[in-house]
Amino acid sequence: MFRNREEAGRILADKLSHYRNDPTGLILALPRGGVAVGYQLSLALHLPLDVFITRKIGAPGNPEYAIGAVAETGSCSLNQDAVNSFGLSQYELNRLIHLQEKEIARRKNLYRQGRPLPQLTGRTVLLVDDGIATGSTFLASALAIRGLQPRLLVGVIPVGPPSTIHEIRAYVDELVILMTPDPFYAVGNFFTDFTQVEDRDVIQYLNLAEEAMLERAPSSPAS
């Protein structure tokens, strides 16, 4: 049991100390909850923090049931069996995807203030979330990031069920996970405090991480 997301991030940072000060390193956190974990990693590992925005495509009438996910790069991963089981037309599927694309655009504008996604080619990318259940969003994110050709893709997750963790291992170069309980019911069961992270919290974590990186940057020699 973790006290909160920040504690999980600090414990994960101890497992990732070999990436501290990696000049190619970048932490990409899945908002919103993953950003609280990623912030602690950024502080401990001296690596920049940014977000990677992927949205679950929820089934009609049951938005928590994922029939796929769409990433900010435009890539879309669908569970075709789930799509078929709901008998969705292409029109309805496109409508559901478009809803999530609108939310991705809103978050990109809010969290990055117009900045593009950082260049990932040849970099060491730590993809972070606060926990996974079905893993649909994390898997879609990993696939999208893979397409941008990082040198290394490291999955970083406090807790997840064994079956999903087994699946995710095939999509990353390294997977760091602290707990794989069985039976597994919900991510929040493994945190004493799992208060929802809000947009304003995400922005604050990103700003604080950037300030910490600037403070650590070597000063320019006096002219």
C-alpha positions in Angstrom: 0.0 0.0 0.0 1.3 3.4 -1.0 0.6 6.5 1.0 0.0 8.5 -2.1 1.2 9.0 -5.7 4.2 11.0 -4.6 5.4 8.3 -2.3 5.1 5.8 -5.2 7.2 8.1 -7.4 9.9 8.3 -4.8 10.1 4.5 -4.4 10.2 4.1 -8.2 13.0 6.7 -8.5 15.2 4.4 -6.3 14.7 1.6 -8.8 15.6 3.9 -11.7 18.8 5.6 -10.3 20.8 4.3 -13.2 19.0 6.9 -15.4 19.9 9.9 -13.2 21.3 12.8 -15.2 20.9 10.8 -18.5 21.5 13.6 -21.1 19.0 11.9 -23.4 16.5 11.2 -20.7 12.9 12.4 -20.6 10.0 11.6 -18.4 6.6 11.4 -20.2 3.7 11.1 -17.7 0.2 10.2 -18.5 -2.1 12.8 -17.2 -3.5 13.3 -14.9 -2.5 10.9 -12.1 0.8 9.9 -13.7 2.1 13.4 -13.5 2.2 13.3 -9.7 4.4 10.2 -9.9 6.5 11.7 -12.8 7.1 14.8 -10.8 8.9 12.9 -8.0 10.9 11.0 -10.6 11.9 14.3 -12.3 13.2 15.7 -8.9 15.1 12.5 -8.0 16.5 11.7 -11.4 17.2 15.2 -12.6 15.3 14.6 -15.8 12.8 16.9 -17.6 9.1 16.1 -17.2 6.4 16.4 -19.9 3.1 14.8 -20.5 2.0 12.3 -23.2 -1.7 12.6 -23.8 -3.7 9.5 -24.7 -7.4 9.1 -24.2 -9.4 5.9 -23.7 -12.2 5.5 -26.2 -15.2 4.4 -24.0 -18.0 2.2 -25.1 -21.4 3.8 -25.8 -23.3 3.9 -22.5 -20.3 2.5 -20.6 -17.5 5.0 -20.9 -15.3 3.2 -18.4 -15.1 0.2 -20.7 -12.3 0.7 -23.2 -12.8 -0.2 -26.8 -9.5 1.4 -27.7 -7.4 4.5 -27.2 -6.2 7.4 -29.2 -2.9 9.2 -28.7 -1.9 12.8 -29.3 0.3 11.8 -32.2 -2.9 10.7 -34.0 -2.3 7.0 -33.7 -5.4 5.0 -32.7 -5.4 1.5 -31.1 -8.7 -0.4 -31.2 -9.9 -3.6 -29.5 -11.6 -5.0 -32.6 -13.4 -7.7 -30.6 -14.9 -5.0 -28.3 -15.8 -2.8 -31.2 -17.6 -5.7 -32.9 -19.4 -6.8 -29.7 -21.1 -3.4 -29.5 -22.0 -3.5 -33.1 -20.6 0.0 -33.7 -20.9 1.6 -37.2 -17.9 3.4 -38.6 -19.8 6.6 -38.1 -20.4 6.0 -34.4 -16.8 4.8 -33.9 -15.5 8.0 -35.6 -17.7 10.1 -33.4 -16.3 8.5 -30.2 -12.7 9.0 -31.5 -13.4 12.6 -32.4 -14.7 13.3 -28.9 -11.4 12.1 -27.4 -9.4 14.0 -30.0 -11.1 17.2 -28.9 -10.2 16.5 -25.3 -6.6 15.8 -26.3 -6.4 19.1 -28.1 -7.8 20.9 -25.0 -5.2 19.2 -22.7 -2.3 19.9 -25.1 -3.2 23.6 -25.2 -3.7 23.8 -21.4 -0.7 21.7 -20.3 1.9 22.7 -22.9 0.7 26.2 -23.7 1.3 25.7 -27.4 4.6 23.9 -27.1 5.0 20.8 -29.3 5.7 17.3 -28.0 9.5 17.1 -27.4 11.7 15.4 -30.0 11.8 11.7 -28.9 14.1 10.2 -31.6 17.2 8.7 -30.0 16.1 9.6 -26.5 15.6 7.5 -23.3 11.9 7.9 -22.5 10.4 6.9 -19.2 6.7 6.4 -19.7 4.9 6.9 -16.3 1.4 6.3 -15.0 0.0 6.0 -11.5 -1.1 2.4 -12.1 -2.9 0.3 -14.7 -5.9 -2.0 -14.9 -6.7 -3.0 -18.5 -3.6 -1.1 -19.7 -5.3 0.1 -22.9 -4.2 3.7 -22.5 -0.6 2.8 -21.5 -0.3 0.3 -24.4 -1.6 2.8 -26.9 0.9 5.4 -25.5 3.8 2.9 -25.7 2.9 2.1 -29.3 2.6 5.7 -30.3 6.0 6.6 -28.7 7.6 3.6 -30.3 6.7 5.1 -33.7 8.8 8.2 -32.8 11.9 6.0 -32.5 13.2 6.6 -29.0 16.6 4.9 -28.2 15.0 3.2 -25.1 11.4 3.1 -23.8 11.0 2.3 -20.1 7.6 1.6 -18.6 7.3 2.9 -15.0 4.2 1.9 -13.0 3.6 1.5 -9.3 0.9 -1.2 -9.5 -1.0 -3.4 -12.0 -2.5 -6.8 -12.4 -0.1 -9.7 -13.5 -1.9 -10.4 -16.8 -1.7 -6.7 -18.0 1.9 -6.4 -16.9 2.8 -9.5 -18.9 1.2 -7.9 -22.0 3.0 -4.6 -21.5 6.4 -6.1 -21.2 6.3 -6.8 -25.0 5.9 -3.1 -25.8 8.8 -1.6 -23.7 12.5 -2.2 -23.4 12.4 -2.2 -19.6 9.5 -2.3 -17.2 9.8 -1.1 -13.6 6.8 -2.0 -11.4 6.5 -2.2 -7.7 3.4 -4.4 -7.1 1.5 -7.0 -9.2 -1.3 -8.1 -6.8 -3.6 -11.0 -7.6 -6.5 -10.6 -7.3 -6.5 -7.0 -8.6 -9.6 -4.9 -8.4 -8.8 -1.2 -8.9 -5.6 0.9 -8.8 -7.0 3.2 -6.0 -7.2 0.2 -3.7 -3.4 0.3 -3.3 -3.2 4.0 -2.3 -4.2 5.4 1.1 -4.8 8.8 -0.6 -5.9 8.5 -4.3 -7.5 11.9 -4.6 -8.2 12.9 -8.2 -5.5 15.0 -9.8 -7.0 18.1 -11.4 -5.8 20.1 -14.4 -4.4 22.8 -12.2 -2.3 20.2 -10.3 -0.9 18.9 -13.6 0.2 22.4 -14.6 1.7 23.1 -11.2 3.7 19.8 -11.3 5.0 20.6 -14.8 6.0 24.2 -13.7 7.7 23.0 -10.5 9.6 20.3 -12.4 10.8 22.9 -15.0 11.9 25.3 -12.2 13.9 22.5 -10.5 15.6 21.7 -13.8 16.5 25.4 -14.4 17.9 25.6 -10.9 20.2 22.6 -11.5 21.4 23.9 -14.9 25.1 25.0 -14.8 25.4 28.8 -14.8 26.8 30.5 -17.9 30.4 31.7 -17.3 30.6 35.4 -16.7 31.5 37.5 -19.7 
